[in-house]
């Protein structure tokens, strides 16, 4: 840091009335106030913490710590070497403490905020003598309008100072800014661009967002630099005036089966390459275009996944205790690079949960690529996953193809029905996950890849391991967090789920289900789970037409046949009941016990069959508790 900036900062510190020999202020926020402040800065905290963890891995065991503060210099989060954290606590370098210049005088965090630029403060350049043992490198984090919203800092023992630390801090801050920029806007067209195509997707890329009509909204730092105009000057521009291409041409480009990089010409004549994200609220083009090179595979993402942007985990909270427990668990590991394995029967919403996890993660603006391991022929799955070079095999596309794993680079790879993956391919997948490198078929070159992995299966993988159908080492690599989605028949929120599906399928009309039909829904076993329920309600809405109450007459014949077949079961149970002088309470307990046996011991299914709550079952049969 230049002497001029240090002198200016010292002068400000003096004007604040600080005494260089004063004791350190030990008045951090209490736990409640700190939690509230973190919530106020939730977006910053969510995107910065993964970057902090990556940064710390590069400086671990060097007597340093990584710090995140808000715009006023209050420390929100920190992590570092245990031996140094003890020293740091002595000078209140801890969560909840304020490190603005007004409180601590010249220091990297406070000075970076005051100057609006990166700051390096070494040893006795600190205004307070108590901080002379520190060397601190800080970079401000700004929003899309250039306002400082936080600071990323590395502080450590002055004897362990490294010249490259500031570069790492600045790169990490830029990474957080780019992620925040991508998450800042809904219903926009976002262009990632650079004069060199290989720089797209890196920290060097320019990013600019536009309204669906093409009006300029904002650009990141690299974008402003490449466009050569100030933020204020860009407010009068459009996509067409900046890049020489009408917005309609973007839609035409991404309607093609294999959209490559755009070739654009800036207003100043500079030729650039671009990749667009079209996140539009009308669902027409609400998908992330993820082709990293012009020869991207035409089947790079299932259109069903790409054409809709599902809500996050909050949308899935409908009151069922089992599901709430699952959502609480996955929320805790968001952005922690912990693989998630989702267990559950077919149709229980495993992909819906995977998409929601992705949408709430720091990778939300990057691709979500789903691969159904059971639906791709065994002869093609290797090339689909890993990609291939030109001439790798007979029938290969000219110029080759990017595999699904590389398509997911920077984002989330969802491997559905992982238990059905061919055994020989499991070893290759394990190697990719361990080494984070992909080697396309027919290529001798390995390509770095960074993906979050979510798997799903309806198999018992331990049984498949015992039968020699699934690799044990791959199983333990994938099951960082294992969660099980309950089948629909065990859930207590069926009415809420039905209403949500109806609101989605009814195109604005407010359909309801008659009480008689809802009672049948509660008794049904739903072997097809949500897939069956959704198709049933979709058909019922069409059959009901202008009649806003869905009744028995709107149900398909196969559903009614299933319900009629189920009724004799309950009738048989009831007719087998003891009578005569038996007490009513004994008869009641016997009915519950036999219904429970008929439902395989499933308390939720028993409660639905009898039209009572689960608590009633437990109260009547206390031995179940």
NUSEMAR-827342 format. One record per residue (C-alpha): residue in one letter; x, y, z. Coordinates in steps of 0.1 Angstrom, whole numbers, plus 5000, padded with zeros to 4 digits. Layout:
<nodes>
- a/X/Y/Z .
...
</nodes>
This chain:
<nodes>
- x/5000/5000/5000 .
- x/5014/5034/4991 .
- x/5027/5058/5017 .
- x/5002/5084/5006 .
- x/4972/5061/5013 .
- x/4987/5051/5046 .
- x/4992/5088/5056 .
- x/4957/5097/5045 .
- x/4943/5068/5066 .
- x/4964/5078/5096 .
- x/4951/5113/5093 .
- x/4915/5101/5093 .
- x/4922/5079/5123 .
- x/4936/5109/5141 .
- x/4906/5129/5132 .
- x/4884/5102/5147 .
- x/4901/5109/5180 .
- x/4918/5075/5183 .
- x/4948/5070/5205 .
- x/4975/5048/5189 .
- x/4982/5033/5223 .
- x/4946/5027/5233 .
- x/4934/4993/5244 .
- x/4915/4972/5219 .
- x/4877/4974/5220 .
- x/4863/4940/5231 .
- x/4826/4947/5224 .
- x/4815/4923/5196 .
- x/4779/4918/5188 .
- x/4760/4892/5208 .
- x/4749/4860/5191 .
- x/4714/4872/5184 .
- x/4726/4905/5168 .
- x/4752/4887/5148 .
- x/4726/4862/5135 .
- x/4704/4891/5125 .
- x/4732/4908/5107 .
- x/4742/4877/5088 .
- x/4705/4873/5077 .
- x/4705/4909/5065 .
- x/4736/4900/5044 .
- x/4724/4865/5035 .
- x/4732/4867/4998 .
- x/4767/4880/5005 .
- x/4773/4854/5031 .
- x/4759/4825/5010 .
- x/4782/4833/4980 .
- x/4813/4844/5000 .
- x/4816/4814/5024 .
- x/4825/4788/4996 .
- x/4851/4813/4982 .
- x/4865/4818/5017 .
- x/4869/4780/5021 .
- x/4887/4777/4988 .
- x/4909/4806/4997 .
- x/4917/4792/5031 .
- x/4928/4759/5015 .
- x/4955/4778/4996 .
- x/4969/4795/5028 .
- x/4963/4769/5054 .
- x/4990/4763/5080 .
- x/5006/4797/5074 .
- x/4994/4815/5106 .
- x/4966/4833/5087 .
- x/4928/4836/5088 .
- x/4902/4845/5062 .
- x/4876/4871/5071 .
- x/4843/4884/5057 .
- x/4828/4916/5068 .
- x/4797/4937/5059 .
- x/4799/4971/5044 .
- x/4806/4987/5078 .
- x/4835/4964/5087 .
- x/4816/4941/5111 .
- x/4831/4906/5108 .
- x/4804/4881/5097 .
- x/4825/4850/5093 .
- x/4860/4838/5097 .
- x/4881/4807/5095 .
- x/4918/4801/5101 .
- x/4947/4783/5117 .
- x/4939/4775/5154 .
- x/4973/4788/5166 .
- x/4967/4822/5150 .
- x/4930/4824/5159 .
- x/4940/4826/5196 .
- x/4962/4856/5189 .
- x/4935/4872/5167 .
- x/4909/4870/5195 .
- x/4932/4891/5217 .
- x/4927/4920/5194 .
- x/4890/4913/5187 .
- x/4896/4899/5152 .
- x/4865/4877/5156 .
- x/4829/4874/5144 .
- x/4808/4904/5156 .
- x/4837/4928/5160 .
- x/4839/4960/5140 .
- x/4870/4968/5120 .
- x/4861/5001/5105 .
- x/4887/5029/5105 .
- x/4865/5048/5130 .
- x/4869/5019/5155 .
- x/4903/5004/5147 .
- x/4921/5032/5128 .
- x/4942/5022/5098 .
- x/4937/4985/5090 .
- x/4932/4967/5057 .
- x/4894/4961/5062 .
- x/4885/4996/5073 .
- x/4908/5013/5048 .
- x/4895/4992/5019 .
- x/4860/5004/5028 .
- x/4871/5040/5032 .
- x/4891/5040/4999 .
- x/4868/5017/4979 .
- x/4898/4997/4967 .
- x/4921/4969/4978 .
- x/4943/4976/5008 .
- x/4975/4960/5022 .
- x/4985/4971/5057 .
- x/5017/4957/5071 .
- x/5029/4956/5107 .
- x/5034/4992/5121 .
- x/5014/5007/5092 .
- x/4984/4999/5115 .
- x/4973/5029/5135 .
- x/4968/5010/5167 .
- x/5001/4996/5183 .
- x/4981/4966/5194 .
- x/4978/4955/5158 .
- x/5014/4959/5147 .
- x/5019/4921/5148 .
- x/4995/4918/5119 .
- x/4998/4919/5081 .
- x/4964/4922/5064 .
- x/4953/4921/5028 .
- x/4917/4932/5020 .
- x/4896/4937/4989 .
- x/4861/4953/4988 .
- x/4832/4933/4974 .
- x/4809/4955/4954 .
- x/4773/4951/4940 .
- x/4762/4956/4904 .
- x/4761/4994/4909 .
- x/4796/4996/4923 .
- x/4786/5000/4960 .
- x/4808/4983/4986 .
- x/4787/4957/5003 .
- x/4814/4938/5021 .
- x/4852/4931/5024 .
- x/4872/4899/5020 .
- x/4904/4899/5040 .
- x/4933/4877/5049 .
- x/4950/4886/5082 .
- x/4980/4869/5096 .
- x/5013/4871/5116 .
- x/5035/4898/5099 .
- x/5063/4873/5098 .
- x/5043/4850/5075 .
- x/5036/4877/5049 .
- x/5035/4864/5013 .
- x/5034/4887/4983 .
- x/5009/4866/4965 .
- x/4983/4868/4992 .
- x/4967/4901/4979 .
- x/4963/4886/4944 .
- x/4945/4856/4959 .
- x/4922/4879/4979 .
- x/4914/4901/4949 .
- x/4906/4870/4928 .
- x/4884/4856/4955 .
- x/4865/4889/4959 .
- x/4860/4891/4921 .
- x/4846/4855/4921 .
- x/4821/4865/4948 .
- x/4811/4897/4929 .
- x/4805/4877/4897 .
- x/4783/4852/4916 .
- x/4764/4880/4933 .
- x/4759/4898/4899 .
- x/4745/4866/4883 .
- x/4720/4862/4913 .
- x/4710/4899/4914 .
- x/4684/4899/4886 .
- x/4653/4879/4876 .
- x/4636/4881/4842 .
- x/4668/4891/4823 .
- x/4691/4883/4795 .
- x/4727/4879/4808 .
- x/4756/4878/4784 .
- x/4790/4864/4793 .
- x/4816/4877/4768 .
- x/4853/4881/4761 .
- x/4876/4887/4731 .
- x/4891/4852/4737 .
- x/4866/4823/4738 .
- x/4886/4803/4763 .
- x/4882/4831/4789 .
- x/4844/4827/4790 .
- x/4834/4811/4822 .
- x/4865/4824/4840 .
- x/4871/4854/4863 .
- x/4882/4874/4833 .
- x/4849/4873/4815 .
- x/4826/4903/4811 .
- x/4790/4899/4823 .
- x/4762/4923/4813 .
- x/4725/4920/4820 .
- x/4696/4933/4798 .
- x/4658/4934/4801 .
- x/4639/4910/4778 .
- x/4635/4939/4755 .
- x/4672/4945/4753 .
- x/4677/4976/4776 .
- x/4710/4976/4795 .
- x/4707/4970/4833 .
- x/4742/4964/4847 .
- x/4776/4950/4840 .
- x/4804/4936/4862 .
- x/4838/4952/4865 .
- x/4853/4932/4837 .
- x/4823/4940/4816 .
- x/4826/4977/4822 .
- x/4863/4975/4812 .
- x/4857/4956/4780 .
- x/4827/4978/4770 .
- x/4849/5009/4776 .
- x/4820/5029/4791 .
- x/4810/5041/4825 .
- x/4779/5026/4843 .
- x/4761/5059/4838 .
- x/4769/5061/4801 .
- x/4757/5026/4796 .
- x/4722/5034/4809 .
- x/4712/5048/4775 .
- x/4724/5017/4756 .
- x/4707/4985/4745 .
- x/4719/4951/4736 .
- x/4718/4960/4699 .
- x/4737/4992/4703 .
- x/4765/4975/4723 .
- x/4768/4942/4704 .
- x/4754/4949/4670 .
- x/4728/4922/4672 .
- x/4691/4924/4679 .
- x/4677/4905/4709 .
- x/4655/4884/4686 .
- x/4686/4870/4671 .
- x/4696/4856/4705 .
- x/4663/4836/4707 .
- x/4668/4823/4671 .
- x/4704/4812/4680 .
- x/4693/4793/4711 .
- x/4664/4776/4693 .
- x/4690/4755/4674 .
- x/4697/4720/4685 .
- x/4734/4727/4692 .
- x/4740/4764/4699 .
- x/4776/4774/4700 .
- x/4793/4806/4712 .
- x/4779/4838/4697 .
- x/4803/4859/4676 .
- x/4796/4896/4683 .
- x/4811/4930/4675 .
- x/4812/4957/4702 .
- x/4802/4993/4695 .
- x/4839/5001/4693 .
- x/4846/4975/4667 .
- x/4862/4949/4689 .
- x/4852/4913/4681 .
- x/4841/4892/4711 .
- x/4826/4858/4718 .
- x/4795/4854/4740 .
- x/4773/4829/4758 .
- x/4739/4840/4770 .
- x/4717/4830/4799 .
- x/4680/4836/4791 .
- x/4661/4837/4825 .
- x/4627/4850/4814 .
- x/4596/4849/4836 .
- x/4573/4837/4807 .
- x/4591/4803/4807 .
- x/4596/4806/4769 .
- x/4634/4807/4772 .
- x/4640/4802/4809 .
- x/4671/4781/4807 .
- x/4708/4784/4811 .
- x/4727/4779/4778 .
- x/4758/4759/4788 .
- x/4777/4751/4757 .
- x/4813/4759/4766 .
- x/4825/4753/4730 .
- x/4810/4754/4696 .
- x/4808/4716/4692 .
- x/4785/4711/4722 .
- x/4765/4679/4721 .
- x/4729/4685/4708 .
- x/4714/4666/4737 .
- x/4733/4685/4763 .
- x/4705/4690/4787 .
- x/4671/4674/4789 .
- x/4647/4701/4776 .
- x/4624/4693/4805 .
- x/4651/4704/4829 .
- x/4664/4733/4808 .
- x/4630/4749/4800 .
- x/4618/4755/4835 .
- x/4635/4770/4866 .
- x/4621/4753/4897 .
- x/4618/4770/4930 .
- x/4641/4764/4959 .
- x/4638/4743/4990 .
- x/4613/4767/5006 .
- x/4587/4758/4979 .
- x/4589/4722/4990 .
- x/4581/4729/5026 .
- x/4545/4718/5029 .
- x/4543/4707/5065 .
- x/4552/4670/5065 .
- x/4576/4662/5094 .
- x/4596/4636/5074 .
- x/4601/4660/5045 .
- x/4610/4689/5068 .
- x/4637/4668/5084 .
- x/4652/4660/5049 .
- x/4651/4697/5039 .
- x/4667/4708/5071 .
- x/4696/4683/5065 .
- x/4703/4694/5029 .
- x/4701/4731/5039 .
- x/4730/4726/5063 .
- x/4753/4712/5036 .
- x/4745/4737/5008 .
- x/4777/4750/4993 .
- x/4799/4727/5014 .
- x/4810/4705/4985 .
- x/4794/4675/5002 .
- x/4779/4649/4978 .
- x/4742/4642/4984 .
- x/4724/4609/4978 .
- x/4686/4610/4976 .
- x/4669/4576/4983 .
- x/4632/4570/4975 .
- x/4607/4552/4955 .
- x/4600/4561/4919 .
- x/4580/4593/4916 .
- x/4587/4607/4951 .
- x/4603/4639/4937 .
- x/4640/4631/4938 .
- x/4648/4652/4908 .
- x/4626/4680/4921 .
- x/4646/4680/4953 .
- x/4679/4679/4934 .
- x/4669/4709/4913 .
- x/4658/4728/4944 .
- x/4691/4721/4961 .
- x/4709/4735/4931 .
- x/4687/4766/4929 .
- x/4694/4774/4966 .
- x/4732/4767/4963 .
- x/4760/4791/4954 .
- x/4761/4773/4920 .
- x/4725/4784/4911 .
- x/4736/4805/4882 .
- x/4757/4776/4867 .
- x/4743/4746/4848 .
- x/4721/4719/4864 .
- x/4726/4688/4842 .
- x/4705/4657/4849 .
- x/4715/4623/4836 .
- x/4692/4593/4840 .
- x/4716/4564/4842 .
- x/4689/4539/4835 .
- x/4675/4555/4803 .
- x/4707/4558/4783 .
- x/4717/4526/4764 .
- x/4748/4509/4780 .
- x/4766/4513/4747 .
- x/4761/4551/4747 .
- x/4763/4561/4783 .
- x/4801/4563/4784 .
- x/4802/4588/4755 .
- x/4772/4607/4769 .
- x/4789/4612/4803 .
- x/4825/4618/4793 .
- x/4822/4631/4758 .
- x/4844/4621/4728 .
- x/4868/4634/4702 .
- x/4864/4633/4665 .
- x/4867/4597/4652 .
- x/4866/4581/4686 .
- x/4842/4555/4674 .
- x/4821/4546/4644 .
- x/4793/4570/4640 .
- x/4809/4597/4662 .
- x/4799/4633/4653 .
- x/4825/4653/4634 .
- x/4845/4675/4659 .
- x/4833/4652/4687 .
- x/4810/4661/4716 .
- x/4811/4676/4751 .
- x/4800/4650/4777 .
- x/4774/4657/4804 .
- x/4800/4660/4831 .
- x/4818/4688/4813 .
- x/4784/4705/4805 .
- x/4779/4706/4843 .
- x/4813/4723/4849 .
- x/4809/4749/4876 .
- x/4774/4737/4884 .
- x/4755/4706/4896 .
- x/4756/4671/4880 .
- x/4725/4651/4890 .
- x/4729/4613/4884 .
- x/4695/4598/4886 .
- x/4691/4560/4890 .
- x/4728/4558/4899 .
- x/4722/4522/4910 .
- x/4716/4512/4873 .
- x/4749/4526/4860 .
- x/4769/4498/4842 .
- x/4796/4484/4865 .
- x/4826/4490/4842 .
- x/4817/4527/4840 .
- x/4816/4531/4878 .
- x/4854/4530/4880 .
- x/4857/4558/4855 .
- x/4831/4579/4874 .
- x/4850/4573/4906 .
- x/4882/4585/4891 .
- x/4866/4617/4878 .
- x/4851/4625/4912 .
- x/4885/4619/4930 .
- x/4907/4636/4905 .
- x/4882/4662/4892 .
- x/4895/4656/4857 .
- x/4876/4642/4826 .
- x/4892/4625/4797 .
- x/4869/4623/4767 .
- x/4869/4591/4746 .
- x/4896/4590/4720 .
- x/4915/4618/4737 .
- x/4948/4617/4756 .
- x/4941/4651/4773 .
- x/4924/4654/4807 .
- x/4902/4684/4813 .
- x/4897/4699/4848 .
- x/4861/4699/4860 .
- x/4844/4713/4891 .
- x/4809/4699/4898 .
- x/4787/4694/4928 .
- x/4773/4658/4926 .
- x/4738/4648/4936 .
- x/4727/4612/4931 .
- x/4694/4595/4934 .
- x/4683/4559/4934 .
- x/4653/4537/4943 .
- x/4676/4507/4949 .
- x/4692/4495/4981 .
- x/4728/4501/4971 .
- x/4742/4480/4999 .
- x/4723/4450/4985 .
- x/4737/4458/4950 .
- x/4772/4460/4965 .
- x/4767/4425/4980 .
- x/4756/4412/4947 .
- x/4786/4427/4929 .
- x/4765/4452/4909 .
- x/4778/4484/4925 .
- x/4813/4494/4936 .
- x/4817/4499/4973 .
- x/4843/4526/4969 .
- x/4820/4546/4947 .
- x/4792/4542/4971 .
- x/4813/4557/4999 .
- x/4824/4585/4976 .
- x/4788/4595/4968 .
- x/4770/4592/5001 .
- x/4783/4623/5019 .
- x/4748/4630/5030 .
- x/4721/4604/5025 .
- x/4684/4614/5027 .
- x/4653/4594/5020 .
- x/4622/4610/5006 .
- x/4590/4595/5021 .
- x/4565/4580/4996 .
- x/4532/4599/4992 .
- x/4512/4573/5012 .
- x/4533/4581/5043 .
- x/4531/4619/5041 .
- x/4508/4639/5062 .
- x/4505/4669/5039 .
- x/4485/4653/5010 .
- x/4458/4680/5010 .
- x/4484/4708/5008 .
- x/4503/4689/4980 .
- x/4470/4684/4960 .
- x/4462/4722/4963 .
- x/4497/4731/4951 .
- x/4496/4708/4921 .
- x/4461/4722/4912 .
- x/4473/4758/4914 .
- x/4501/4748/4890 .
- x/4480/4729/4865 .
- x/4449/4750/4865 .
- x/4462/4780/4846 .
- x/4447/4806/4870 .
- x/4414/4789/4879 .
- x/4409/4779/4915 .
- x/4400/4742/4915 .
- x/4392/4723/4946 .
- x/4387/4686/4954 .
- x/4354/4675/4969 .
- x/4356/4662/5005 .
- x/4344/4627/4994 .
- x/4371/4625/4968 .
- x/4398/4639/4992 .
- x/4389/4611/5016 .
- x/4396/4586/4989 .
- x/4429/4603/4981 .
- x/4438/4600/5018 .
- x/4431/4562/5017 .
- x/4448/4555/4984 .
- x/4483/4539/4985 .
- x/4496/4559/4955 .
- x/4521/4534/4941 .
- x/4532/4559/4915 .
- x/4536/4587/4941 .
- x/4538/4623/4928 .
- x/4540/4612/4892 .
- x/4507/4594/4895 .
- x/4490/4621/4915 .
- x/4501/4649/4891 .
- x/4489/4630/4860 .
- x/4456/4622/4878 .
- x/4450/4659/4887 .
- x/4461/4672/4853 .
- x/4435/4649/4837 .
- x/4409/4658/4863 .
- x/4413/4695/4856 .
- x/4407/4689/4819 .
- x/4376/4667/4826 .
- x/4362/4693/4851 .
- x/4364/4722/4826 .
- x/4343/4750/4841 .
- x/4332/4730/4871 .
- x/4357/4742/4897 .
- x/4351/4713/4922 .
- x/4367/4681/4911 .
- x/4345/4651/4920 .
- x/4344/4614/4916 .
- x/4329/4617/4881 .
- x/4361/4635/4869 .
- x/4383/4605/4879 .
- x/4396/4580/4854 .
- x/4383/4545/4855 .
- x/4415/4528/4865 .
- x/4417/4550/4897 .
- x/4381/4541/4906 .
- x/4388/4504/4900 .
- x/4418/4506/4923 .
- x/4396/4522/4950 .
- x/4369/4496/4946 .
- x/4395/4469/4949 .
- x/4408/4484/4981 .
- x/4374/4487/4998 .
- x/4369/4449/5003 .
- x/4402/4449/5023 .
- x/4388/4473/5048 .
- x/4355/4456/5048 .
- x/4371/4422/5054 .
- x/4389/4436/5084 .
- x/4358/4451/5098 .
- x/4337/4419/5093 .
- x/4364/4399/5111 .
- x/4360/4420/5142 .
- x/4348/4404/5174 .
- x/4313/4414/5185 .
- x/4287/4404/5210 .
- x/4299/4413/5245 .
- x/4332/4429/5234 .
- x/4339/4464/5248 .
- x/4339/4492/5222 .
- x/4374/4501/5232 .
- x/4386/4466/5225 .
- x/4369/4465/5192 .
- x/4384/4498/5183 .
- x/4419/4486/5192 .
- x/4414/4454/5172 .
- x/4403/4473/5141 .
- x/4433/4495/5143 .
- x/4457/4466/5149 .
- x/4443/4446/5120 .
- x/4443/4476/5097 .
- x/4479/4483/5107 .
- x/4488/4447/5099 .
- x/4471/4450/5065 .
- x/4492/4480/5058 .
- x/4524/4463/5067 .
- x/4529/4482/5099 .
- x/4527/4516/5082 .
- x/4511/4540/5107 .
- x/4505/4568/5082 .
- x/4487/4545/5057 .
- x/4466/4530/5086 .
- x/4456/4565/5097 .
- x/4445/4574/5062 .
- x/4426/4542/5058 .
- x/4406/4547/5090 .
- x/4402/4585/5085 .
- x/4420/4594/5118 .
- x/4452/4611/5127 .
- x/4485/4593/5134 .
- x/4484/4606/5170 .
- x/4451/4587/5174 .
- x/4468/4555/5163 .
- x/4497/4560/5187 .
- x/4473/4568/5215 .
- x/4451/4537/5210 .
- x/4481/4514/5205 .
- x/4507/4528/5230 .
- x/4531/4499/5224 .
- x/4540/4515/5191 .
- x/4556/4545/5207 .
</nodes>
